């Protein structure tokens, strides 16, 4: 059923954790509980084929906010095809019910160590596939990640640039190399996809979109998979690493299908938000359509196994990160649910809650759009009756129950029960 973004049915969501496979240790301990509720404030799109500084805007796969300068950036995953690899500065602001300012103000070309822009595949060389961007909380640099390409013989990498786009640092951790011809390493289009600084700003966390070749097959409608989430220091050395269990594919499809991690965002030293996106294609004789399914999980590394020394997860015994579903974009009426790949904290709201912004990558396709969604995130206590933003025009999602994973042997999906409820301050 189609619903406007300006009016939402309030949902109570009971979350069940998927049981780990037989080779995975049963999870114990408390589950993540930093997020008490998430609701949509507003949503907006930019015009298709917008041009900024003689560059075609599209492929926005990462976004970040710097509270020190009150500024936003978004990075394009254009492989230097429409214009050299780049990021954009943007102005983004909103009120209680709408995005009041959304403007891409300038483009910055990212440069290689030799001072030249990154090349495209036709020219050859270090072709970028930039999927994430973060302000350095301890300096002026911008850090970004490239997914790499097995087809082009390019390893994933993490790099830093100054405000003019000039390269100041780059690292390609050996554990994520493609290892051509060896049946191990990152899969095509499943390399570095998410990047966040640790809460203290001392290190970074990089998220693989899907499993390494040696870690088993990607998720199907019948089985889940594991993505490695890696903590690295500022020199690119691995500190620790954990496994995030990627959901099953949400639907049987007769065409293209994929599911994986598209972004990670630190909450505190041990807790994170993970953005997971699935895409399933339905084909007919004359055309095909792609449906997107986007969820946000709160995860914790507490009690999880450090797998940095585990060569292959397939058949290994380990405890993955605990996960709790805190947002399903389809369930709250965001339509269409697009190809959301970027996620960032925004400025604090007047009531003390945090803002969270998602951006959808249009893939430079006429069938998709570049959409920004602004969300309000409540803490463990949930919504307060006197909260400034709690109005009749906005309905909320509150996580009301979370059940520990059952024993290995009785695997279940993430079941979501939905029923309407009313909260204080709503009509």
C-alpha positions in Angstrom: 0.0 0.0 0.0 1.4 3.4 -1.0 1.6 6.0 1.7 3.0 9.6 1.8 6.2 10.3 3.6 4.4 13.1 5.5 2.1 10.6 7.4 3.3 7.3 8.9 1.5 4.5 10.6 3.1 4.0 14.0 4.6 0.5 14.2 5.7 -1.7 17.1 8.3 -4.1 16.0 9.2 -7.3 17.7 12.6 -8.5 16.6 13.9 -12.1 16.6 17.6 -12.8 15.9 18.4 -15.3 13.3 20.1 -18.4 14.8 23.7 -18.8 13.7 24.6 -21.8 11.5 25.8 -25.1 13.0 29.4 -23.9 12.8 28.8 -20.7 14.7 28.8 -20.5 18.5 25.6 -19.6 20.3 25.5 -15.9 21.2 25.3 -14.9 24.9 25.1 -11.7 26.8 23.1 -8.5 26.4 22.0 -7.4 23.0 22.6 -3.9 21.6 20.3 -1.3 23.1 21.5 2.2 22.2 18.6 2.8 19.9 15.1 3.3 21.4 13.3 4.4 18.2 13.8 5.8 14.7 11.3 7.9 12.7 11.3 9.8 9.5 11.5 13.5 9.6 11.6 14.2 5.9 12.8 13.0 2.4 13.7 14.7 -0.8 15.4 14.0 -4.2 17.7 16.0 -6.4 16.9 16.5 -10.2 18.2 13.7 -12.4 21.3 14.5 -14.5 22.1 17.6 -12.4 25.5 19.1 -13.3 27.8 20.7 -10.7 31.1 22.2 -11.7 30.9 20.5 -15.1 30.4 17.1 -13.5 27.3 14.9 -13.8 25.9 14.3 -10.4 25.0 10.6 -9.6 26.2 7.5 -7.9 26.2 9.1 -4.4 27.3 6.1 -2.3 28.6 7.8 0.8 27.8 10.8 3.0 29.2 12.5 6.1 28.7 15.5 8.4 31.3 17.5 10.2 29.9 19.2 13.3 33.0 21.4 13.7 32.3 23.2 10.4 28.6 22.3 10.1 29.3 20.9 6.7 28.3 17.9 4.5 30.1 15.9 1.8 28.9 13.1 -0.4 31.1 10.9 -2.6 30.3 9.5 -6.1 31.1 5.9 -7.1 31.6 7.0 -10.7 34.6 5.1 -11.9 35.9 8.2 -13.6 33.5 7.6 -16.5 31.2 10.6 -16.5 33.9 12.8 -14.8 37.0 12.0 -12.7 36.4 10.4 -9.3 35.1 13.1 -7.0 33.1 14.2 -4.0 30.6 17.0 -3.5 30.1 19.6 -0.8 26.4 20.1 -0.1 24.1 22.2 2.0 21.4 20.2 3.8 18.9 21.5 6.3 15.4 20.6 7.5 12.7 21.6 9.9 10.1 19.5 11.7 8.5 18.1 8.6 10.5 18.9 5.4 13.9 19.3 3.9 14.3 23.0 3.5 17.7 23.1 1.9 19.3 20.5 -0.4 21.9 21.9 -2.7 25.2 20.4 -4.1 27.4 23.5 -4.0 30.8 22.3 -5.5 32.7 19.3 -6.7 36.2 18.3 -5.6 38.3 15.9 -7.9 40.3 13.3 -5.9 43.9 12.9 -7.0 46.4 10.1 -7.0 49.8 10.2 -5.5 51.2 11.6 -8.8 48.8 14.5 -8.6 46.6 13.3 -11.5 42.9 12.4 -11.3 42.0 8.7 -11.0 41.7 7.1 -14.5 38.8 5.1 -15.9 39.0 1.5 -17.2 39.6 2.6 -20.8 42.8 4.5 -19.8 43.8 1.9 -17.3 45.6 2.1 -14.0 44.2 2.5 -10.5 40.5 2.8 -11.4 38.5 3.8 -8.3 35.1 2.6 -7.1 34.6 5.0 -4.2 31.9 3.8 -1.8 32.4 5.8 1.5 33.7 9.1 2.8 34.4 10.4 6.3 35.7 13.6 7.9 38.7 13.0 10.0 37.6 13.9 13.6 41.2 14.5 14.6 42.3 16.6 11.6 41.3 18.2 8.3 41.6 15.2 6.0 38.7 13.4 4.3 39.0 9.6 4.2 37.5 7.4 1.6 37.3 3.8 0.6 37.5 2.1 -2.8 35.8 -1.3 -3.4 38.4 -2.6 -5.7 37.8 -4.9 -8.7 38.7 -8.5 -9.3 38.0 -8.0 -13.0 40.4 -5.1 -13.3 43.0 -6.7 -11.0 42.6 -3.9 -8.4 42.7 -4.4 -4.6 40.3 -2.5 -2.2 42.0 0.5 -0.5 41.4 3.2 2.1 42.8 6.6 1.5 42.9 10.2 2.9 42.9 13.5 1.0 43.3 17.1 1.9 40.6 19.7 1.2 41.9 20.1 -2.4 41.5 16.4 -3.1 45.3 15.7 -2.9 46.2 12.3 -1.7 47.9 12.3 1.8 47.7 8.6 2.6 46.6 5.3 1.1 46.6 1.7 2.4 45.4 -1.6 1.0 45.4 -4.2 3.9 46.8 -7.4 2.6 44.0 -9.5 4.1 41.6 -7.9 1.6 43.7 -8.3 -1.5 42.1 -10.1 -4.5 44.7 -12.9 -4.5 44.1 -13.5 -8.2 44.0 -17.1 -9.2 44.0 -18.4 -5.6 40.3 -18.7 -4.9 40.5 -16.3 -1.9 40.1 -12.6 -1.3 37.4 -10.1 -2.1 34.6 -10.9 -4.5 33.8 -8.7 -7.5 31.5 -5.8 -6.2 31.8 -7.1 -2.6 34.9 -5.3 -1.4 35.2 -2.3 0.9 31.7 -0.7 1.0 31.4 0.9 4.4 33.8 3.1 6.5 33.6 4.8 9.8 35.9 6.3 12.4 35.9 4.7 15.8 34.0 6.8 18.4 37.3 8.1 19.8 38.6 8.9 16.3 41.8 7.0 16.9 41.1 4.2 14.3 38.7 3.2 11.5 36.3 0.4 10.8 35.9 -0.9 7.3 33.0 -3.1 6.2 33.1 -5.6 3.4 29.9 -5.8 1.4 29.8 -9.6 1.4 31.9 -12.7 2.2 35.4 -13.2 1.0 35.8 -16.1 -1.5 37.2 -18.4 1.3 34.4 -17.5 3.7 31.6 -19.2 1.8 28.9 -18.3 -0.7 26.9 -15.1 -0.7 23.5 -15.2 0.9 20.7 -17.0 -0.9 17.0 -17.3 -0.1 17.9 -20.4 2.0 21.1 -19.3 3.7 22.9 -16.3 5.2 26.5 -15.3 4.8 29.2 -13.4 6.8 30.8 -10.0 6.0 34.0 -9.1 7.8 34.0 -5.9 9.7 37.6 -4.8 10.4 39.1 -2.3 12.8 42.3 -0.8 11.3 44.7 1.8 12.7 45.7 5.0 10.8 48.6 3.2 9.2 46.3 0.4 7.8 47.3 -2.3 10.3 44.5 -4.6 11.4 43.6 -4.3 15.0 40.7 -6.7 15.3 38.0 -8.1 13.1 34.5 -9.5 13.5 31.8 -11.2 11.5 28.4 -9.6 10.6 25.7 -12.1 9.5 24.1 -10.9 6.3 20.4 -11.8 6.0 19.0 -14.2 3.5 17.8 -12.8 0.2 14.3 -11.5 0.8 12.7 -13.1 -2.3 13.0 -15.8 -4.9 14.0 -14.1 -8.2 14.5 -15.2 -11.8 17.1 -12.5 -12.4 19.9 -10.6 -10.7 19.9 -10.7 -6.8 22.3 -9.4 -4.2 22.4 -8.5 -0.5 25.1 -7.1 1.6 26.5 -4.3 3.8 26.5 -0.9 2.3 27.6 1.3 5.3 28.8 1.2 8.9 28.5 4.0 11.4 30.0 4.1 15.0 27.7 4.7 17.9 30.3 4.2 20.7 33.4 2.1 21.3 31.6 -1.2 20.8 28.4 -0.4 19.0 27.6 0.4 15.4 24.8 0.9 12.9 25.0 -1.3 9.8 23.1 -0.4 6.6 22.1 -3.6 4.7 20.7 -3.5 1.2 19.2 -6.2 -0.9 18.3 -5.9 -4.6 16.2 -8.5 -6.5 15.3 -8.4 -10.2 12.1 -9.6 -11.7 12.2 -10.1 -15.5 9.5 -10.5 -18.1 9.7 -10.9 -21.9 9.8 -7.2 -22.4 11.3 -5.5 -19.3 12.8 -6.1 -15.9 12.4 -4.3 -12.5 14.6 -4.2 -9.4 13.1 -4.1 -6.0 15.2 -2.8 -3.1 15.0 -3.9 0.5 16.9 -1.7 3.0 17.3 -2.3 6.8 19.4 -0.8 9.5 20.8 -3.0 12.2 22.3 -2.0 15.6 25.2 -4.3 16.2 27.8 -4.9 19.0 31.2 -6.4 19.1 30.9 -7.3 22.8 31.1 -11.1 23.1 31.9 -11.6 19.4 35.0 -13.6 18.3 38.0 -11.7 16.9 38.3 -13.5 13.5 41.4 -11.5 12.3 43.4 -14.7 12.5 40.8 -17.0 10.9 41.7 -17.7 7.3 38.3 -19.1 6.3 35.0 -18.7 8.1 33.5 -21.6 6.2 33.2 -24.4 8.7 34.8 -22.4 11.5 33.4 -22.0 15.0 33.0 -18.3 16.0 30.5 -15.9 17.6 29.4 -13.1 15.2 28.4 -9.6 16.2 25.1 -9.4 17.9 22.5 -7.6 15.7 19.1 -6.0 16.3 16.8 -4.7 13.6 16.1 -1.0 14.3 14.8 0.2 10.9 13.1 -1.4 7.9 12.6 1.4 5.3 9.9 -0.6 3.5 7.9 -1.1 6.7 7.7 2.6 7.5 6.4 3.7 4.2 9.5 5.1 2.5 8.5 4.7 -1.2 10.2 3.9 -3.4 12.8 2.1 -1.3 15.8 2.9 -3.3 19.5 1.8 -3.6 20.5 3.3 -0.2 24.3 3.1 0.3 25.3 6.1 2.4 24.6 6.8 6.1 25.8 9.6 8.4 25.0 11.1 11.8 23.8 14.7 11.4 23.5 17.6 13.8 21.8 17.1 17.2 18.1 17.9 17.3 16.6 20.5 19.6 15.2 17.8 21.9 18.5 16.1 22.4 18.0 13.2 20.0 20.4 12.5 17.1 19.6 13.0 13.4 20.6 10.3 10.9 20.8 10.8 7.1 20.6 8.2 4.4 21.4 8.7 0.7 20.4 6.5 -2.2 22.7 5.9 -5.1 20.9 6.3 -8.5 23.6 4.3 -10.4 23.3 7.1 -13.1 20.1 5.3 -14.1 16.9 6.8 -15.3 15.1 4.1 -13.3 16.5 5.3 -9.9 16.7 8.5 -8.0 19.1 10.2 -5.6 17.1 10.4 -2.5 18.0 11.8 0.9 16.1 10.7 4.0 16.4 12.4 7.3 15.6 10.4 10.4 15.3 11.1 14.1 17.0 8.6 16.5 15.9 8.3 20.1 18.1 6.8 22.8 17.4 3.8 24.9 14.5 5.5 26.7 12.5 5.9 23.5 10.3 8.9 22.8 9.6 11.4 25.5 6.1 12.8 25.7 7.5 16.4 25.7 9.8 15.9 22.7 9.7 18.9 20.4 9.4 16.8 17.3 6.6 14.6 18.4 3.7 15.9 16.4 0.5 14.6 14.9 2.1 14.7 11.5 4.9 12.2 12.5 4.4 8.7 13.7 7.2 6.7 15.2 8.7 3.2 15.2 9.6 1.9 18.6 11.6 -1.3 19.3 9.5 -2.9 22.0 11.0 -6.3 22.2 14.1 -8.2 21.2 14.5 -11.9 21.6 17.9 -13.7 21.9 18.9 -16.1 19.2 17.6 -19.6 19.7 20.0 -22.5 19.9 21.9 -23.5 16.7 19.7 -26.2 15.1 16.4 -24.2 15.1 17.2 -21.5 12.7 14.6 -18.8 12.1 14.4 -15.6 10.0 14.3 -12.1 11.4 10.5 -12.1 12.1 8.9 -8.7 12.2 5.5 -8.4 13.8 3.6 -5.2 13.1 0.7 -3.6 14.9 -0.5 0.0 15.1 -0.1 1.8 18.4 -0.6 5.4 19.5 1.9 7.5 21.4 1.6 10.6 23.5 1.3 13.7 21.5 -0.3 12.1 18.4 -3.7 12.8 17.1 
